[in-house]
Amino acid sequence: MDNGAARTAQPVIVAIDGPSGTGKSSTSKAVAAQLGLSYLDTGAQYRAITWWMVTNGIDIDDPTAIAAVAGKPEIVSGTDPAQPTITVDGVDVSGPIRTQEVTAKVSAVSAVPEVRARITELQRSLAAAAENGIVVEGRDIGTTVLPDADLKIFLTASAEARAARRSGELKGSDLHSTREALIKRDAADSSRKTSPLAKADDAVEVDTTDLTLPQVIECVVTLVEEKRAGK
């Protein structure tokens, strides 16, 4: 038994990828909290650097301009699943990064290779520093950022289900336009040259269309526990 207990304490790195509206953030946070793991929302990091670019008047349509300043902002992510934080140059940006303006521009900024290289490096150092292990959620974690993750999960759901969830989060938003925006963002994220949104070959796909959030969380927790038991 002692051997099993010791083995359970092994840090486990879990990559959860998928498009927006699949329940990725809610699932990842809950799983990390339940299992005593750190949590990293990589989308927030890309939103943070996008917020910085917008705030500093950088031309979002000019990849060269974006690349030139990609190393400037200091982005710090707090990885406590109960209260994840994100600051840019010491300023709390957890609110400002969720605005429509940032949402509309994050794909363009994220597509710039220098931005991805900078943020990927941040993500890898945070994962390496997580003593008990970490749940990292994003779009290219299993394929690019942490290809050696212990467990890779790819969440999917129908465009309709995702739009309904997303418009539930965005007060007063119109379901049709939300669905159109999601599809447009999927296309941008899936077709970019650098680290596109993609399912890793060794990822477990979980379709959340007809599942409640507690069911998705339970499913992922079970997968992590099985992986831990076998480590």
Secondary structure per residue as TSV (DSSP state, phi and psi in degrees):
chain	resnum	aa	ss	phi	psi
A	1	M	-	360.0	-39.8
A	2	D	H	-58.5	-41.2
A	3	N	H	-59.6	-42.8
A	4	G	H	-63.9	-41.3
A	5	A	H	-64.1	-40.5
A	6	A	H	-65.4	-39.4
A	7	R	H	-67.6	-35.2
A	8	T	H	-62.0	-28.5
A	9	A	T	-77.0	-6.1
A	10	Q	S	-56.1	133.3
A	11	P	-	-64.0	138.3
A	12	V	E	-121.6	133.0
A	13	I	E	-107.0	119.6
A	14	V	E	-115.1	124.4
A	15	A	E	-103.4	124.3
A	16	I	E	-120.7	111.3
A	17	D	E	-114.1	167.0
A	18	G	-	148.9	164.3
A	19	P	-	-71.6	172.3
A	20	S	T	-72.4	150.6
A	21	G	T	88.2	8.2
A	22	T	S	-95.0	-2.8
A	23	G	S	91.8	17.0
A	24	K	H	-58.6	-51.9
A	25	S	H	-66.4	-48.5
A	26	S	H	-60.1	-43.4
A	27	T	H	-64.5	-49.9
A	28	S	H	-61.1	-44.3
A	29	K	H	-62.4	-45.7
A	30	A	H	-66.3	-41.6
A	31	V	H	-64.3	-45.2
A	32	A	H	-61.0	-44.2
A	33	A	H	-63.5	-43.7
A	34	Q	H	-65.8	-34.4
A	35	L	H	-101.5	3.8
A	36	G	T	70.6	33.5
A	37	L	-	-105.8	160.9
A	38	S	E	-74.5	169.3
A	39	Y	E	-141.7	134.5
A	40	L	E	-132.0	122.5
A	41	D	E	-95.8	99.9
A	42	T	H	-72.4	-26.6
A	43	G	H	-60.6	-36.8
A	44	A	H	-63.1	-33.4
A	45	Q	H	-67.7	-42.2
A	46	Y	H	-68.2	-35.3
A	47	R	H	-66.0	-37.9
A	48	A	H	-64.2	-44.6
A	49	I	H	-70.3	-31.2
A	50	T	H	-67.2	-44.5
A	51	W	H	-56.8	-43.2
A	52	W	H	-62.8	-43.3
A	53	M	H	-61.2	-46.8
A	54	V	H	-62.4	-46.3
A	55	T	H	-62.4	-32.8
A	56	N	T	-95.9	11.1
A	57	G	T	69.8	24.5
A	58	I	-	-75.0	138.3
A	59	D	-	-72.9	109.2
A	60	I	T	-67.4	-19.8
A	61	D	T	-86.6	1.7
A	62	D	-	-117.5	94.7
A	63	P	H	-56.2	-32.1
A	64	T	H	-66.3	-40.7
A	65	A	H	-65.7	-40.5
A	66	I	H	-64.5	-47.3
A	67	A	H	-59.2	-38.1
A	68	A	H	-63.3	-28.8
A	69	V	H	-113.6	8.6
A	70	A	T	-57.5	-28.9
A	71	G	T	-87.1	-4.5
A	72	K	S	-74.1	-53.6
A	73	P	S	-67.6	141.1
A	74	E	-	-95.6	113.1
A	75	I	E	-107.7	123.6
A	76	V	E	-123.2	124.1
A	77	S	E	-107.6	127.5
A	78	G	E	-88.8	131.9
A	79	T	-	-107.4	23.9
A	80	D	-	-82.5	117.3
A	81	P	T	-61.1	-25.0
A	82	A	T	-74.0	-27.0
A	83	Q	S	-153.3	71.4
A	84	P	-	-67.3	138.1
A	85	T	E	-123.2	158.9
A	86	I	E	-148.8	128.8
A	87	T	E	-126.1	151.0
A	88	V	E	-124.1	120.2
A	89	D	T	50.2	40.3
A	90	G	T	83.3	-1.7
A	91	V	E	-98.8	131.5
A	92	D	E	-70.8	117.3
A	93	V	-	-114.6	15.2
A	94	S	T	-58.3	-30.5
A	95	G	T	-81.8	-57.4
A	96	P	G	-55.8	-29.4
A	97	I	G	-74.1	-9.8
A	98	R	G	-96.3	7.2
A	99	T	S	-72.2	159.4
A	100	Q	H	-60.5	-36.1
A	101	E	H	-60.6	-45.6
A	102	V	H	-67.9	-42.7
A	103	T	H	-57.6	-39.4
A	104	A	H	-71.1	-22.3
A	105	K	H	-109.1	-9.5
A	106	V	H	-65.3	-33.9
A	107	S	H	-64.1	-42.1
A	108	A	H	-63.8	-44.0
A	109	V	H	-68.4	-41.7
A	110	S	H	-65.6	-21.8
A	111	A	T	-78.4	-14.4
A	112	V	S	-75.8	120.7
A	113	P	H	-53.4	-38.9
A	114	E	H	-65.3	-34.3
A	115	V	H	-67.9	-45.3
A	116	R	H	-63.9	-40.6
A	117	A	H	-62.0	-43.9
A	118	R	H	-63.9	-48.4
A	119	I	H	-71.5	-37.6
A	120	T	H	-60.2	-41.4
A	121	E	H	-61.8	-43.5
A	122	L	H	-58.8	-46.0
A	123	Q	H	-63.7	-42.6
A	124	R	H	-65.3	-38.5
A	125	S	H	-69.5	-35.7
A	126	L	H	-66.8	-41.1
A	127	A	H	-65.1	-41.0
A	128	A	H	-66.6	-29.1
A	129	A	H	-85.9	-9.5
A	130	A	-	-76.9	107.7
A	131	E	S	-63.3	-41.0
A	132	N	S	-94.0	-4.5
A	133	G	E	109.9	174.7
A	134	I	E	-154.6	148.6
A	135	V	E	-104.5	119.1
A	136	V	E	-113.7	121.7
A	137	E	E	-112.5	142.8
A	138	G	E	-178.0	-143.7
A	139	R	S	-124.0	-20.5
A	140	D	S	-135.5	28.3
A	141	I	I	-71.0	-51.7
A	142	G	I	-68.0	-27.5
A	143	T	I	-90.4	-39.7
A	144	T	I	-120.0	-51.0
A	145	V	I	-71.6	-51.3
A	146	L	-	-129.3	67.4
A	147	P	T	-62.1	-18.6
A	148	D	T	-100.0	17.5
A	149	A	-	-53.8	146.6
A	150	D	S	-65.6	-34.7
A	151	L	E	-142.9	131.0
A	152	K	E	-118.8	129.4
A	153	I	E	-124.4	136.4
A	154	F	E	-119.5	112.9
A	155	L	E	-89.9	135.5
A	156	T	E	-131.2	167.2
A	157	A	-	-168.8	159.6
A	158	S	-	-65.3	155.1
A	159	A	H	-58.6	-36.6
A	160	E	H	-64.0	-48.1
A	161	A	H	-63.0	-40.9
A	162	R	H	-66.8	-41.1
A	163	A	H	-65.2	-39.5
A	164	A	H	-63.0	-42.6
A	165	R	H	-66.1	-44.7
A	166	R	H	-67.1	-39.3
A	167	S	H	-73.1	-22.6
A	168	G	H	-67.9	-31.3
A	169	E	H	-78.9	-34.7
A	170	L	S	-97.0	104.8
A	171	K	T	-61.0	135.7
A	172	G	T	73.5	12.1
A	173	S	-	-88.3	153.2
A	174	D	-	-92.8	131.2
A	175	L	H	-58.4	-44.6
A	176	H	H	-62.9	-47.3
A	177	S	H	-68.4	-32.1
A	178	T	H	-64.0	-43.6
A	179	R	H	-63.2	-43.0
A	180	E	H	-61.5	-43.5
A	181	A	H	-64.4	-39.6
A	182	L	H	-63.0	-44.9
A	183	I	H	-64.5	-40.2
A	184	K	H	-63.8	-43.0
A	185	R	H	-68.6	-39.6
A	186	D	H	-55.3	-46.8
A	187	A	H	-61.6	-43.7
A	188	A	H	-64.9	-44.2
A	189	D	H	-71.8	-31.4
A	190	S	H	-81.3	-23.7
A	191	S	H	-102.5	-5.2
A	192	R	-	-65.6	149.1
A	193	K	S	-68.7	-40.2
A	194	T	S	-93.5	118.4
A	195	S	S	46.0	64.9
A	196	P	-	-68.1	162.7
A	197	L	S	-62.5	118.9
A	198	A	-	-157.9	152.7
A	199	K	-	-88.9	128.5
A	200	A	-	-68.0	149.7
A	201	D	T	-58.7	-33.2
A	202	D	T	-100.6	19.6
A	203	A	-	-87.1	149.6
A	204	V	E	-91.7	120.6
A	205	E	E	-87.5	131.9
A	206	V	E	-123.9	113.6
A	207	D	E	-86.1	116.2
A	208	T	-	-96.6	5.4
A	209	T	T	-49.8	-50.1
A	210	D	T	-105.1	15.3
A	211	L	-	-105.7	147.0
A	212	T	-	-81.0	163.1
A	213	L	H	-57.8	-46.6
A	214	P	H	-57.5	-34.1
A	215	Q	H	-68.2	-40.1
A	216	V	H	-65.3	-44.7
A	217	I	H	-59.5	-46.5
A	218	E	H	-60.3	-42.6
A	219	C	H	-60.7	-47.3
A	220	V	H	-69.7	-41.2
A	221	V	H	-57.8	-43.6
A	222	T	H	-60.7	-44.4
A	223	L	H	-62.2	-41.6
A	224	V	H	-66.6	-43.0
A	225	E	H	-65.1	-38.5
A	226	E	H	-62.9	-41.8
A	227	K	H	-65.9	-42.3
A	228	R	H	-61.8	-42.7
A	229	A	H	-62.1	-31.2
A	230	G	H	-91.8	-3.7
A	231	K	-	-70.6	360.0
